[in-house]
Amino acid sequence: MGIFSCYEKYDKGIEKQLEVVKDILRKETKPISIVLFGGFGKGEGVVDNGKPMNDFDIYLITKNKLDDEYVEELGVKCAKALGYEGLEFAKHPDESYDNKKFFHVDIRNIKYSRLPKLMHSQRNFELKYGSQILYGENIFKKIPDFKVPVSDAIRLLFNKMHHLLLSKDNSKQIKLIHINKAFLDCCTALLIFENNFKPRYNERNEAFQSMNFPKELKEKVKYASEFRMKPDFESAKDIDKLWGEAKYWVGYSFLYIITRHLKINSEDWQGVVKIIDKKLPYIYFEPYLPNKYLFFLQYYLNLKFVVSCWKEKKFIIKPIFYWKDAGIRLALPLILYLYGNERDSEKYLRRITNNSQPLKMKILEYYGLYYSQKLI
């Protein structure tokens, strides 16, 4: 039996669910390999009363590339076979979290011949060093060694700001999950920036405790690491205060990285956002491109994002007229809203869409649509 969570007594049940997923994927796609990624792939999956929380992350390795929509449909089919609806929470910011509704099987497809050519990224680092084979060939030796780029740390914190805002008015359980993920991802992002990234959470915590960061943040990272190993939703007190602390430390971590990366001499959010808008699009995608002078190719991502919005009946066109990535441009109103500047937040969001009210909901909707594309 594999190790999927921090509770041995639940791993047998998790394994049975993964067998269902594996059987569906084998019959549907005849894969070369099925790889369990994410928390359950690391043996650190979050379980509440025997039920897996959030998602199973799967990499499907096939001879030929599969259509993206087909892969997404496969994920929903797998989730429904387990008794869940398979929806993505990020696409439904106006709803409270319900595990039955939003637990999903997040499947990503890689063509077998692409394995030696995978780009430098946190996901690919963890694929090689923090995953386990559910079926088929052990493909880890075909994947090159990676240096995780700073862009991954920045994106991680963009996403964490979105998740914190998404969870703010949700249930105690889902809020606490995202609070603890925020502390863990502060640790992850800072380790990436300091070139000391590790594939597993316990390893990251150990490395982080030995580094020169604020004592209070180290304590939060230790607390979150222990919570992830053995979640206790009942003992947590004053969740709103804890949420505010998570917001503060995500902001601290983001400013620590972005001011050094872009050589910014201020920590004023309005000024920082202006410089991000001006400088970041030119270097953000550099680690993922064959040539740094091809930064303008991010325009393709805008076209994909517009198509994604139209599929959800959100008919926007503004991103088509700019080459700068809509994901970065959407992160700017998110930052400003979360850290108290709603007026400028709306101004930046209106560069994406004129439909900017209610502001919080529109920021969550559009960033959630971008985030769910799984581009990198």
N, C-alpha and C positions, 0 to 999 in steps of 0.2 A: 504493500500500500504506500502511495506517495504521501509526502508531507505538504499540506496545502494551507494550513492555518496554524495558529498558536495553540489550538486545542486539539489534542490527539483524538479525543472522544468524538469530535465532529468530522474528522478527516475521512472516515469511511463513508459517511453520507455525502460529503462533497465529491468523493471519488465516484460514487454512483451517478451523481448528476453529470459529472464530466464524461462518464461512459456514454450517457445518452447523447451529449453534444458530439462526442467523437464518432459515434455510430452514424449520426445524421451526416456529418461532414465527409466521412469515408464513402457513404453511399452516393452522396450528391456530387462530390468533386474528384474522387479518386486521388487524394493528395499524396505527395511524396513524404510530407511530414506535417504533423499538427503539433504546435508548440504552445504551451500554457505560459502566458506572460503576466506581468503585473503582480499585485499582491499575492494572489494564489500561486502564481508561478514561482515566487520567491519563498513560498512557505510561510507567508505573513498575511494571508487573507483575513479580512475582518468578518467575523461571524457573530450573529446575535441570536442566542437560543437555538443554535443549530442551523440557522438560515444564513447563507452567504449574503453579504451586503454589497450593493451597488452593481457589480458586474463581474463576469469572467472575461478576461482579455485573452484572445486567441490569435496566433499567427498561423495562417494557412499557407503552406509552401506547395506550389503546384508547378507543373511543367509549363503551362501557359497562363498568362495573366487573365484573371477573371474580371468580368464587368463589375464596376463599383456598386451599381444598384442591386445586382444579383447577390453580391457579398452581404450587403445590408439586409436584404430579404432573408438570407440564410441565418443571419444573426437573430432576426425576429422569430424565425421558425424554430430555432434551437431554444430560445427563451420560452416560447409558448409550449414546447414539448416538456419543459420543466415546470410549467404551471404559472409562468409570468407573462406579462404583456409585452415586454421587450422595448418599451419606449425609452427615449433618452431624456433625462431630466433637464439638461441644458436647453432643450427645445421647448420646454413648457414652464417658463419662469413664473407663470401665474397660478401654478398648482402646488399644493403641499406634497411633500415626498411620501410616496406609498411604495413600499418595497415590491409588492405584488405587481404594481403597475410599471415601475421604472427599473426593476432589475433587468439587465439586458446582457446579451452575449456580444461583446465587441470584437468583431472579426476583422482582421487586416490580412490582405493577400500579398504575398511576395512571389514573383516568378523565380524559380529555382536558379536560373542562370544569373539572376541579379544579386545573389547572396554575396559574392566576392566584391561587388561594386557598391554596396550600401554606403550611404553618406554618413559622415560624422554626426552623431546625435545621441542624446541621452537614451532614447528609446532603443536604438540599435546597440548601444553599450549594454543596456539591461537585457536585450534579447540574447546577446552572446553570453553574458556572465550572470544573469539573474532569472533564468527561465528553466523550464523542464519539458522534455519531450513526452507528449501524450501518445503519439503514434508515429511509426515510420522511422526514417533515417535520422541519425544524429547529425544535424546540419551545422553545429556550432563551429567546427573547425573550418568551415568554408567562409565564415564571416570574419572580416579583417579586424584588427585591433583598432580602437577608436580613442580619439581625444574629444571629450564633450565640449562643444563650443559655448561661448558666453551667450550667444543668441538663444540657446536652449534655456539658460537660467532666466533670461529676460522674459521669454514666452511663458515659462513656468509661473512666474510671478504675475504676469498679465492674467493668466488663467485663474490664479488663486484669488486675485481681486474680484474677478467675475463670480467665482464660487462663494466667496464670502458675502457679496451683495445678494446673490441668489438665495443664500441660506438665512439671511438676516431675520426674516419674518416667518421662518418655517418652524417645524416641530423641534422640540428640545433635542431629540435624537439626531436628526439630520444636521442641525446647527452644530452640535458637538462634534460630529464626524468631520465637518468642514473646518471647524476651529482647529482641531488636532492635525488635520491635513495641512492647514496653513503653517503651523509651527514646523511640521516636518519638511515642508517645501521651502521654507526659509532656510533651513539647514541644507537642503539639497542644492538650492540655487547658490548659496554662499560657498559651498564646497566645490561646485562646478567653477565658479569664478576664481577660486584659489587653487584650481587644478588639483583637487584632492577628492574627487568624486568616488563613491563606492556604490556597488549595485544593491546592497540590502540595507534596510533601515537601521538595524542594530549596529552595522558597521559604520554607517554615516554618523549615528549618535556618538559612537566611541571616538571617531576622528574629530567631530565637532567639539567635543568636550575638551580636547587638547589644544584648541586654537584660541586666538586672541579676539574673542567676541564678548559682548556684554554678558555678565553673569546671569542676569535675569532671562536673557534669551536662551542661554544654555540650559537653564532650569526648565523653561517651557519645552525645549526640544526633548529633554530627558523625560519630562512628564508625558509628552505626546508619544514618544517611542514606547514607553511602558503601557500607555493606554492602547496603542495599536496591538501590542502583544496580547493584552488581556482587557478588552473593552469593558468598562463599568459605567453604564449610562445613569445609574441611580445615584452614585456618590458625588457627581459633579454639582457644585453649587454656583449660584450667580452667573448663569450662562451669558447674560447680556454683558457683564463686565469682562468675562473671558473672551467674548466675541470682539469687544473693543480692543483688548490687548492683542488679539490675533491681527486685527486691522493695523494696529500700530507697528507690530514687528514685521508684517509684510511690507509696509511702507518703508520702514528702516532698511530692510534687506534690499528692496528695490532701489532706494536712493544710494545705498552703499555701492551697488553694482553700476547703476546707470551713470552716476556722477563721475566715477573713475573711468568707465568705458568710453564715455563721450567727452571726458575732460570738462565737466561742468563745475563752475565755482560757486554754485548756489544750491540750496535745498528748498527753495520756494517752489511749490508745486506748479504754479502758473508758469514761472520761468523755465522750469525743468521740462514741462510739456512742450513748450515752444521749441526748445532745442531738440527734443526727441523728434518732433515733427520735421524739423529741418535736417537733422543729421542721420537719424537711425535708418531710414529707408536705403541709404547708400551703402551701408555695411552689414545690415541685419542678415541678409541672405547670402553673404559672401561664403560662409562655411559650407553651404549646400550647392554652390555653383562651381562649374569647372574653371571659371575665370571671373575674377572680382569685377571686371568691367561689364559684366552681363547683368548688373543689378536691375536694369529696367525690365528684365523678363518677368519680374513680379507682377507686371500688368496682367499676365495670364491668370494669376490668382484672383484678380478683380473680376475677370470674365466668369470664372467658375463660381465666385461668390454671388454674382448677380443671378446666374442660372439657378443656384441653390435657393435664393430668395424667391425667385419667380415660382419655383416648384411649391413653395409654401404660401403662394398667393400674396407675396409682399413685392410689389412691382416697383423696384427702385432702378434708376439708371445712372445716377451721379458717379458711381465708381468707374463706369466705363470711360469717363472723360479725364481720368487721372491715372498716371502710371504708378504712383505710390500705393503700396499694399493696403487694402482696406482693413486688414487685421490690425495693423499698427494704428491706422487712423481711427478704428473703433476703440482701441485700448485707451486713447487719449480722453474721450468723454467719460469712460469708465473710471479712470484715475481721478479725474477732477470731481466727479459726482461722489465717489467713495470718500474723498478727502476734503469735501465741504465747499466746492465751488460749482454750484448748480448752473449759474448763469453761463459761465464759460463752457461748462459741460455740454449744455444744449447747443451752443454755438459750434462746437466741434462735431457734434452728432449731425447737425444739419448739413454738414459737408457730405454726409452719406445719404441722408433722407430728410425730406421736409416733414415727414410724419414723426415728429419728435416728442409727442405727448401721449400718455403720461411718460415723463422722461425716464424714470428708473426702469419701467417695464420695457421701453423701446431699446434702451442700452442693453438690457439683459437679452432681449429677443435677438437683436442683430449680432451681438457678440457671440451669443449661443449658437446661432446659425453658422457663423464663421468657424467657431471652435469645433463644431461637430463634423466639419468636412474632412478632418484627419489628413491634412495636407502633407505633413512632414513626419 
